[in-house]
Amino acid sequence: MNSRAVLHAVASVVLMVGVTMLTAVPVGMLMGDAPAQSRDLLLCALITTAFGVLAVVRGRRRVVFGFREGFAIVSLGWVAASAFGAVPFVVVGRMYWYDALFETLSGFTTTGASVLEKGLPLAAGGALSQGIADLSYGLIYWRSMTHWLGGMGIVVLSMAILPWLGLGAQQLYRAEVPGPTSDRMTPRIADSARILWGVYVVLSLVQTLLLKLGGMSLFDAWCHTCGTMATGGFSTRQESLAFYHSAYIDGVVTVFMFLAGANFTLHFRALKGDWRCLWRDEEFTFFLAVCLLASLSVAFMLVGRDIVTTAGTRLPEVSFPTAFRYAAFQVVSQVTTTGYVTADFSLWPAYCGAVLVLLMFLGGCSGSTAGAMKQSRVLLLLRYSVLQVERCVFRRTVSNVRLNGQRVEPAMLHKALDFFFLFMVIYTVLTLLLCLAGVDDLVTAGTASIACLGNVGPGLGKVGAVCTYAWMTPAAKLMLSLGMLLGRLELYTVLVLFLPSFYR
């Protein structure tokens, strides 16, 4: 393996992180941060940028990456980005290093799980826990930007704007772009990366404008857009979006969470005028059907019941329109692995909780910013299961699994089956390890595992809609951090680094 090429590319990723971190300094100053906070944040940004520049300049040359280098660059790039991205939380936010790493990985992997709570005393040491309101504006902005960078992918962004990563970029693209298939819109990978990021930027600007028209400040509108388009879920408010008590804002965020959970290739084609591509794509129609059916069923269960928002407001005996508003928001938030909340869904009927947990496993479409198993894999496995049942009766039947009218090769079916098996094994092991690490509630351990492995954020029990992960032990937080990275990079990209044969 060409270690020089790996170091050079990882440094390019760190450089992107440092430049983005620099933008948080003027934002914090404009919002009224204390001079000492802005100075410390600037120092962190300069150190990160300087490290990236020096490493890039020292080893700058065009190199060809093989598949080994591609996997190593993507995995180590995300680890390096998270390590440098956590420094401001330690220096400016005065957080413990493991809490800072958890928060940063949660941001870059668009998980949205947080250790920030309402400044309540911790059990050990009597120190005060950090809350969102305790952070500087610059740090809140940087926290949201980790989402926005991680949503479409830091390495994909690097490929789009750094020319010296051109050769071998296909290996990087395959290793980072989520989903069972990596759609290429142009023959050149760098052009495809630019198109993806272009669509991402356009949708982000449109949502920011719509939220601004809904009464949000520009700062809040952009930060919530970062959490929406990246399907991350970080908010500028401890109460999340329930703070605004606005059906309009809930509606806008619901629509854009759904768009972020769809394949961005379809968005590009639709923007070019081919709107019918949405209805021709079987994964998109399946995704739409799942969202509608789940939202309607949960809404019917909530009619006539009280709903408690995350802002503490109780809505008594809600009607169907109100029930559908909160049900659709939470269903889309969970299935797209965004994790925004407007109501305490742990108080909803058991059926609603079961539906929301199942949606955590499904995730969004391939080629989206969503996490979990992806709708295309689920659709393929369902059709493959029907085929196997048919063969129990008609043993000589030769039938093929098809997606979008095309026959799916056995190798792709095997990959989907392998991914499902590995995903469930890792989920089970992570749940057991959390129980050993001090989580004494099986509901909490199980939902925290899928919430982090699926990059969702909130779960049930002690990690529910109005709770955080601050109470967990450092060991549990580090294990969940690894789960976030595994989920965001689709398992294989990280797991291959643990194979001795990978380095031969």
C-alpha positions, 0 to 999 in steps of 0.5 A, spaced: 500 500 500 502 506 498 502 510 505 505 516 502 499 517 497 494 515 503 497 521 507 497 526 502 489 524 501 488 524 508 491 531 509 487 534 503 481 532 507 484 535 513 485 541 509 478 542 507 476 541 515 480 547 517 478 551 511 471 550 513 472 551 520 475 558 519 468 560 516 466 559 523 470 565 526 467 571 523 460 568 524 461 567 531 464 574 531 458 577 528 453 573 532 456 576 538 461 571 541 466 573 546 473 575 543 477 570 547 472 564 544 473 567 537 481 567 538 481 560 541 476 558 535 481 561 530 487 558 533 484 551 532 482 553 525 489 555 523 492 549 526 488 544 522 489 548 516 496 549 517 497 541 518 493 540 512 497 545 507 504 542 510 502 535 509 499 536 502 505 541 499 510 536 502 507 530 498 504 534 492 504 529 486 499 526 482 498 519 484 494 513 482 490 510 488 488 502 488 482 499 492 487 498 498 489 506 498 481 508 497 479 504 503 484 507 507 484 514 505 476 514 506 476 511 513 482 514 515 480 521 512 474 521 516 477 519 523 482 525 522 477 529 520 473 527 526 479 528 531 481 535 528 474 537 528 473 535 535 479 540 538 474 546 538 469 542 542 475 541 547 478 548 547 472 552 546 467 548 549 471 545 555 468 538 553 472 532 555 476 529 549 471 523 549 465 527 549 468 532 543 470 526 539 463 523 540 459 530 538 464 531 532 463 524 529 456 524 530 456 531 526 460 528 520 457 521 520 450 525 520 448 521 526 445 527 530 446 523 537 448 528 542 452 529 549 449 536 550 443 537 555 440 542 559 446 544 564 444 539 569 449 536 574 453 530 572 454 524 577 461 524 577 465 530 580 459 535 580 461 538 574 456 541 570 454 538 563 454 542 557 448 544 554 447 547 547 445 554 550 452 554 553 456 553 547 458 559 543 455 561 536 461 560 532 461 553 536 454 551 534 455 553 527 461 549 526 457 543 530 452 544 524 457 545 519 460 538 521 453 535 518 453 539 512 460 536 510 459 529 512 452 529 509 454 529 501 461 526 504 468 530 505 472 526 500 467 527 495 467 534 496 475 533 496 475 530 489 470 535 486 475 541 488 482 538 489 485 537 482 490 532 484 486 527 487 483 526 480 487 519 478 484 514 482 478 518 484 474 512 482 476 508 488 475 513 493 468 515 490 466 507 491 468 507 498 465 513 500 458 514 496 453 510 500 448 505 498 449 498 494 450 502 487 454 508 486 451 512 480 455 516 476 452 521 472 458 523 467 464 519 465 469 523 470 468 521 477 470 529 479 464 531 475 459 527 478 462 529 485 461 536 483 454 535 480 452 532 487 455 537 491 451 542 486 445 539 487 446 539 495 448 546 495 442 548 491 437 545 495 440 547 501 440 555 499 432 554 497 431 551 504 434 556 508 430 561 504 424 558 506 426 557 513 428 564 513 421 566 510 418 562 516 420 567 521 427 563 523 433 568 524 438 567 518 443 563 523 438 558 525 435 557 518 442 555 515 444 551 521 437 547 521 438 546 513 445 543 515 441 538 519 436 537 514 439 536 508 445 532 511 439 528 515 443 529 521 439 532 526 443 537 530 439 543 532 440 550 535 435 549 540 435 544 546 427 543 544 429 542 537 424 544 532 418 544 537 421 551 540 418 554 534 411 552 535 410 553 527 406 548 522 410 551 516 417 550 519 415 543 521 412 542 513 418 545 510 423 541 514 419 534 513 419 536 505 426 537 505 428 531 510 424 527 504 428 530 499 435 529 502 433 521 503 432 520 496 437 519 491 440 525 489 441 523 482 434 523 481 434 530 483 439 532 478 435 529 473 428 532 475 432 539 475 434 538 468 426 537 466 426 529 467 420 529 472 418 522 470 424 519 473 422 519 480 416 515 478 420 510 474 425 509 479 422 503 483 426 505 490 423 512 490 416 509 489 417 504 495 420 509 499 414 514 498 409 508 499 413 507 506 413 514 508 405 515 507 403 508 510 407 509 516 405 516 517 398 514 516 398 508 521 401 512 526 397 518 525 390 514 526 393 511 533 395 518 535 388 521 534 384 523 540 390 522 544 395 527 548 401 529 544 407 532 548 412 536 544 419 537 546 418 544 548 414 541 554 407 543 551 401 538 551 396 538 546 390 535 548 386 530 544 389 532 537 385 531 531 387 527 525 390 533 521 394 535 528 396 528 529 398 527 521 403 533 522 407 530 528 406 523 525 409 525 518 414 529 521 417 523 526 416 518 521 420 522 515 425 524 520 426 516 523 426 513 516 431 518 513 435 517 519 435 525 520 433 525 528 429 531 528 424 531 533 418 535 535 414 531 540 416 526 545 414 519 541 416 515 547 409 517 550 406 514 544 402 508 543 407 501 543 405 501 536 408 507 534 414 506 537 415 499 534 414 503 527 419 508 528 424 503 531 423 499 524 424 505 520 431 506 523 433 499 520 430 501 513 433 508 512 433 512 505 435 511 498 441 509 495 445 515 493 442 519 498 445 522 505 441 518 509 444 512 513 441 505 515 440 499 510 437 503 504 431 502 501 434 498 495 437 493 499 430 492 503 426 492 496 431 487 493 431 482 499 423 482 499 423 480 492 428 475 493 424 472 499 418 472 494 422 468 489 425 463 494 418 462 496 415 461 489 421 456 488 418 451 494 412 450 490 415 451 482 422 448 483 424 448 476 422 456 475 427 460 472 425 467 475 429 473 476 429 479 481 429 485 477 429 493 479 427 498 475 426 493 469 433 490 469 435 483 472 439 484 478 445 480 478 446 474 483 453 478 485 449 484 487 443 480 491 449 476 495 452 483 497 445 485 499 444 479 503 452 479 506 450 487 508 444 485 512 447 479 515 453 483 517 449 489 519 445 485 524 451 481 527 454 488 528 448 491 531 447 485 536 454 485 538 454 493 539 447 492 543 451 486 548 457 491 549 453 497 551 449 492 556 456 490 559 458 498 559 453 500 564 447 501 560 442 496 564 436 497 560 435 493 554 430 498 550 435 503 551 441 499 549 438 496 543 435 503 540 441 506 542 445 501 538 441 502 532 440 509 532 448 510 532 449 504 527 444 507 523 446 514 523 439 516 526 440 519 533 434 519 538 432 512 540 427 510 546 428 509 553 434 513 556 436 516 549 429 518 547 426 524 544 428 529 550 434 525 552 441 525 550 447 520 551 451 525 556 449 520 562 453 514 558 460 512 560 466 513 556 467 506 554 459 506 551 460 513 548 467 510 544 463 504 542 457 508 539 462 512 536 465 506 532 458 504 530 457 511 527 463 510 523 461 503 521 454 505 519 456 512 515 461 508 511 457 502 510 461 497 514 466 494 509 470 500 508 472 500 515 472 493 516 477 491 511 482 495 515 482 490 520 483 484 516 491 482 516 490 480 508 489 487 507 496 490 508 499 484 504 
